[in-house]
Each structure stands twice: as C-alpha cells, then as structure tokens.
C-alpha cells in the first residue's frame, strides 16, 4: 500500500538532511550509549531477588490483566510505591508505565485552563507532548537562565487572580548532562507562590550519596511540588513514578489519562523495582551501593581525561553520567560516531530534530563497570579524530 504523499515527502526530507532514524540491532561494541548507568539491567542477583519476591507473594501470572482501576492493581504495586516513596522521602508515589506516560499524564491533567507553565527550553519531549495536551498556557525560558525565569515568573504572577504557575525543569538534562540551580529555582517559586516540578529521570540512582536524586541531595524534597523518577535508566527496569503528596496522587488517579486508560505493568516489573530499591535502601543504611561509588569514580576519570587531552572545551560541562561533545552538522557527527564504532566503541550521534540544527553532538553515557583503560582509549581516539579534522 502506497504511503500518503505528505508522509513520503517528510521521509524524503529526513533522507536529504541525513537525519532519518532507524532501529539498531544488538552488537558487541563497548557500550557508551545506553542509560544502564549502574549495570542493574544485567545484574543476575537482582533477577534472582525479583523471582524470590514473586514466589514470596505467591504471584504466578505473567500479565496485569487490565488497567489499575480495573483488574491490574496487584499487591506488588502497594509494596513498590511504598518502597519508592520511602527511599525518596516523599509522602507518597504513583507508578506509571513509563516516564513518557508519567509526564504526559501529569501535564495533561494538573495545570488547568488559565494557569501558566514556565518550562526550560531544553525540556524533554515527553513533557513538551504533555504541554500540548494541557489547557494551560505554556512559555519557555532560556536554558538554566534564572534571570530569564524570574522576569517571566514575575510578569505572569501579576496577570490573573486564582492563576497557578508551574515551573518545570530537569535535574539532569538528557541531551546535555548539565544541571539547573534548583535551590535558586525553589526560592523563586517560594517568592512568587509557584509550583516547582522536577524530572529526575537521569539523576535517579546517579546523583546523591545513595542515588536518591538532586532534589534530595539539596534537601528540597519537602518543598518541590512534584518529582518524576524513572526506572528505565539507572534502576535498570521499566516504568516511572510521580512523587507527590496524597491529595495530588488521588487527583492523578482520577484525571491522568495515561494512568487511567492503559494496562498496568506486569508483576515481574514491579518485583524488579522492589528488588532494586531494596538493594539501594539496604546499602543506604550503611554505605552507598558499590555500583554508585564506581559510577562516581568513572565520571571523575572521564572528566579528568578530558582535561589531560585538552578536549574539555569541546564538551558541555557536566558532572553527571551524560557527557556531550558538540559536533555541528549531521554528516560530521555521524562520521565521527562511525569511526569510533570501527574501533569497537558504541557512541551515539544525536541529530536534529532531537537537538537544534548546529547543535548536533556525540553523547557519552558512563557506566559503573567502565574501566579507566577503556575511557582513556576512547577519548584518545576522539582526540586524534579532532586533531585530524583541524589539520
């Protein structure tokens, strides 16, 4: 069957711009591309622990059988939400099927007509999609620019009686690896009676002594209106949770469409979430989990090597597990990625429209099990490629 002309033209434009996406296949390349920061997705002891949780709770079925409001709210949900809320020092938690579902559910339902949403211009696509479904007005502010945010929040705070203002950011930006000044943002929100919402997808399991995220590291867990934590990155499984108070949880259960109208997660996913949080919580009573300590060491080795090779200026400043080298032009960054693959390293090029044209980049995702030797090797190759392109 022929593809409609309008759709075919969009595909052809992607091909012309060298930005056409395709599904990759598994390979044996050294992984600098996945979000499995702690290696938990391949951790056999966590797999065994999840199986034990299923046996202990006498759960023998594969699927949830329906939405959580129908037949899918099996008892592991209560245990998992309690564990997640406790670990993140939140009054409660509500689990969604993915970070995408959590974000579109929140922003579709919470901000109301007449409200204002101020969001960082580099906010994740899932939040942007949620904003398009909202009846509230939304406006972007310059990335991590507190001056621009204050100017806008002060302006809109004067507009309308009964209006609510939501300020939205990420604790670690997925395509930059940098972080905002959350303390200053919360102060602005306190001053103007606004609600701060923080997506902690790439901070969960990474930032903070025990991996609780940036909000808790800064002691803001009682002040932030809502946090979104996801389980598909460092936690190594699937799903997400909105951390909030009981009243907001009740509201989301009743009005968040991505929560209401979808089949619930299968028991094994919840069991794995429980297994990981049990692992992190047990370690939190003593020392940080060894995988978190190793990841922090890996990040330190990577940033030091950038300085040693004098290529630091090519990278966006970051202290997270995400490090991005700006390589303008889809062809140029794709060529650089391909060269690294030829030497056994899987480093993904990030192309427009995921990032703005001219801001294409190589995205390095760091993991706890990476050796110093591998980091030095890939960055030495990168340095030689940079030198070749300059000379």
PATORKOL-278428 format. One record per residue (C-alpha): x negated, y negated, z negated; residue in one letter. Coordinates in steps of 0.1 Angstrom, whole numbers, padded with zeros to 4 digits, always signed. Each point is the difference from the previous one (the first is absolute). Example, Ala and Ser with C-alpha at 12.3 -4.5 7.8 and 13.67 -1.06 7.14 Angstrom:
// residues 2
-0123+0045-0078A
-0014-0034+0007S
END
This chain:
// residues 391
+0000+0000+0000X
-0013-0034+0010X
-0010-0024-0027X
+0019-0033+0002X
-0020-0027+0019X
-0002-0023-0030X
-0016+0027-0021X
-0023+0011+0028X
-0013-0035+0004X
-0008-0002-0037X
-0020+0032+0003X
-0019-0013+0031X
-0008-0032-0019X
-0016+0020-0028X
-0020+0020+0025X
-0012-0032+0017X
-0010-0015-0033X
-0018+0032-0011X
+0023+0001-0031X
+0021+0031+0008X
+0004+0022-0031X
-0001+0038+0001X
+0001+0028-0026X
-0034+0013-0010X
-0010+0036-0008X
-0018+0014-0030X
-0037+0002+0004X
-0032+0008-0018X
-0014-0036+0000X
-0011-0015-0033X
+0031-0018-0014X
-0002-0038-0002X
+0036-0005+0011X
+0025+0017-0024X
+0015-0015-0031X
-0009+0030-0021X
-0022-0021-0022X
-0003+0025-0029X
+0000+0032+0020X
+0032+0011-0018X
+0018+0012+0032X
-0025+0028+0003X
-0004+0007-0038X
+0007+0037-0006X
+0004-0004-0037X
+0028-0025+0005X
+0017+0024+0024X
-0001+0027-0027X
+0013-0024-0026X
+0029-0010+0023X
+0009+0036+0005X
-0001+0006-0038X
+0024-0030-0005X
+0024+0016+0024X
-0002+0033-0018X
+0003-0016-0034X
+0032-0018+0011X
+0014+0031+0017X
+0003-0018+0034X
-0001+0024+0029X
+0016-0019+0028X
-0018-0018+0028X
+0021-0030+0007X
+0020-0026-0019X
+0032+0009+0019X
+0014-0036+0001X
-0005-0036-0011X
-0006-0008-0036X
+0035-0012-0004X
+0014+0033+0012X
-0019+0032-0007X
-0036-0010+0002X
-0008-0015-0034X
-0017+0031-0014X
-0015-0001-0035X
-0036-0006+0012X
+0011-0036+0010X
+0006-0009-0037X
-0033+0015-0010X
-0019-0017+0028X
+0016-0034-0004X
-0007+0001-0037X
-0037+0009+0005X
-0005-0027+0027X
+0017-0027-0022X
-0020+0010-0030X
-0034+0000+0018X
+0007-0034+0016X
+0015-0014-0033X
+0033-0009+0017X
+0034+0002-0016X
+0011+0024+0027X
-0007+0012+0035X
+0021+0010+0030X
-0015+0024+0025X
+0006-0005+0038X
-0010+0023+0029X
-0028-0022+0011X
-0016-0035-0004X
+0018-0010+0031X
+0034+0010-0014X
-0008-0017-0033X
-0008-0033+0016X
+0029-0001+0025X
+0023+0011-0028X
-0011-0027-0024X
-0001-0029+0024X
+0032+0010+0018X
+0019+0000-0032X
-0015-0021-0027X
-0004-0036+0014X
+0034-0014+0007X
+0015-0025+0025X
-0013-0034-0010X
-0031+0014-0017X
-0036-0007+0013X
-0028+0025+0005X
-0035-0013+0003X
-0024+0026+0013X
-0037+0002+0008X
-0005-0002+0038X
-0019+0033-0001X
+0027+0019-0018X
+0006+0036+0011X
+0023+0009+0029X
+0024+0019-0023X
+0006-0032-0020X
+0005-0020+0032X
+0026+0025+0012X
+0017-0003-0034X
+0001-0038+0004X
+0017+0003+0034X
+0028+0020-0017X
+0004-0025-0029X
+0026-0028+0000X
-0025-0023-0019X
-0022-0025+0018X
-0037+0010+0003X
-0031-0021+0006X
-0036+0010+0001X
-0029-0018-0018X
-0036+0000+0011X
-0018+0032-0010X
-0011-0002-0037X
+0003-0038+0001X
+0013-0011-0034X
+0002-0037+0012X
+0023+0009+0029X
+0021+0023-0022X
+0004-0027-0027X
+0010-0026+0026X
+0027+0023+0014X
+0013+0013-0033X
+0002-0036-0014X
+0020-0011+0031X
+0025+0029+0000X
+0004-0001-0038X
+0018-0034+0004X
+0024+0012+0027X
+0030+0016-0015X
+0015+0008-0034X
+0003+0037-0006X
-0026+0009+0026X
-0026+0027-0009X
-0035-0002+0013X
-0021+0032+0006X
-0038-0001+0006X
-0013+0031+0017X
-0036+0012+0004X
-0022+0031-0001X
-0026+0007-0026X
-0023+0015+0027X
+0008-0010+0036X
+0000+0031+0022X
-0017-0015+0030X
-0024-0023-0018X
-0008+0017-0033X
+0000-0033-0019X
+0021-0010-0030X
+0020-0031-0010X
-0003-0020-0033X
+0029+0017-0017X
-0005-0019-0033X
+0003-0034+0018X
+0030+0013+0020X
+0018+0011-0031X
-0007-0033-0016X
+0016-0018+0030X
+0030+0023-0003X
+0004-0007-0037X
-0002-0038+0008X
+0026+0001+0027X
+0022+0029-0015X
-0008+0022+0030X
-0003+0038+0001X
-0033+0016+0010X
+0001+0033+0019X
-0032+0019+0006X
-0006+0029+0023X
-0027+0021-0017X
-0003+0028+0027X
-0037-0003+0005X
-0008-0008-0036X
+0017+0029-0017X
-0026+0025-0010X
-0028-0023+0011X
+0001-0033-0020X
-0004-0001-0038X
-0018+0023-0024X
+0025+0028+0003X
+0014-0009+0035X
+0033-0017-0012X
-0004-0028+0024X
-0009-0037+0001X
+0031-0012-0019X
-0008+0020-0031X
-0037-0007+0003X
+0010-0037-0004X
+0025+0007-0027X
+0030-0012+0021X
+0022+0031-0002X
+0025-0017-0023X
+0003-0032+0022X
+0001+0013+0036X
+0036+0004+0012X
-0006+0032+0019X
-0029+0021+0012X
-0001+0026+0028X
-0024+0029-0005X
-0004+0026+0027X
-0011+0037-0003X
-0012+0005+0036X
-0034-0017-0005X
-0022+0007-0031X
+0027+0022-0016X
-0003+0023+0030X
+0036+0011+0005X
+0031-0019+0013X
+0026-0024-0013X
+0000-0033-0019X
+0015-0016-0030X
+0013-0035-0009X
-0011-0009-0036X
+0025-0023-0016X
+0025-0004-0029X
+0031+0021-0005X
+0024-0025+0014X
-0019-0004+0032X
-0002+0038+0003X
+0037+0003-0004X
+0005-0026+0027X
-0023+0017+0024X
+0018+0034-0005X
+0032-0018+0010X
-0011-0023+0028X
-0033+0011+0016X
+0011+0018+0032X
-0033+0018+0006X
+0005+0016-0034X
+0037+0008+0003X
+0001+0014+0035X
-0028+0024+0002X
-0007+0036-0010X
-0021+0001-0033X
-0036+0011-0002X
-0005+0038-0003X
-0009+0014-0034X
-0036+0008+0009X
-0007-0037+0008X
+0013-0010-0034X
-0020+0028-0017X
-0032-0013+0017X
+0007-0035-0011X
+0004+0013-0035X
-0032+0020+0002X
-0020-0030+0011X
+0014-0024-0026X
-0005+0026-0027X
-0037+0003+0012X
-0005-0038-0001X
+0019-0004-0033X
-0020+0027-0017X
-0032-0016+0010X
+0012-0034-0010X
+0001+0011-0036X
-0037+0005+0002X
-0021-0011+0030X
+0011-0010+0035X
+0005+0028+0024X
-0033+0011+0016X
+0014-0006+0035X
+0007-0036-0009X
-0035-0005-0014X
-0015+0016+0031X
+0022-0023+0023X
-0012-0031-0018X
-0036+0011+0004X
+0006+0007+0037X
+0014-0036+0004X
-0031-0014-0017X
-0023+0020+0023X
+0018-0012+0031X
+0000-0037-0009X
-0037+0002-0011X
-0009+0016+0033X
+0018-0027+0020X
-0023-0025-0018X
-0031+0021+0006X
+0006+0003+0037X
+0011-0037+0002X
+0033+0007+0016X
+0022-0012-0029X
+0010-0031+0019X
+0018+0022+0027X
+0023+0014-0027X
+0030-0015-0019X
-0010-0003-0037X
+0015+0029-0019X
-0005+0019-0033X
+0027+0026+0009X
-0003+0033+0018X
+0008-0018+0033X
-0027-0018+0019X
+0005-0016+0034X
-0024-0013+0026X
+0014-0025+0024X
-0007+0009+0036X
+0021-0023+0023X
+0015+0017+0030X
+0017+0033+0004X
-0025+0014+0024X
-0030-0010-0021X
+0013+0015-0033X
+0012+0031+0017X
-0035+0005+0016X
-0017-0004-0034X
+0024+0025-0016X
-0007+0025+0029X
-0037-0003-0005X
+0003+0008-0037X
+0022+0030+0008X
-0027+0012+0024X
-0023+0001-0031X
+0025+0019-0021X
+0018-0029-0018X
+0037-0007+0001X
+0004-0037-0004X
+0033-0014+0014X
+0003-0031+0022X
+0029-0022-0011X
+0014-0017+0031X
+0026-0027+0008X
+0029-0002-0007X
-0008+0017-0034X
-0023-0030-0005X
+0000-0033+0019X
-0018-0001+0034X
-0036-0010-0006X
+0000+0016-0035X
-0004+0036+0011X
-0022+0020-0024X
-0016+0032-0011X
+0016+0012-0032X
-0021+0021-0024X
+0019+0019-0027X
-0022+0012-0028X
+0005+0032-0020X
-0013+0013-0033X
-0019+0030+0015X
-0020-0021+0025X
-0038+0003-0004X
-0024-0029+0000X
-0018+0017+0029X
+0032+0000+0022X
+0007-0037-0008X
-0035-0011+0008X
+0000+0021+0032X
+0033-0015+0014X
-0010-0035-0009X
-0034+0003+0015X
+0016+0012+0032X
+0024-0030-0001X
-0029-0024-0006X
-0018+0014+0031X
+0031-0003+0021X
+0004-0036-0012X
-0036-0008+0009X
+0004+0016+0035X
+0031-0021+0007X
-0018-0032-0011X
-0032+0007+0020X
END
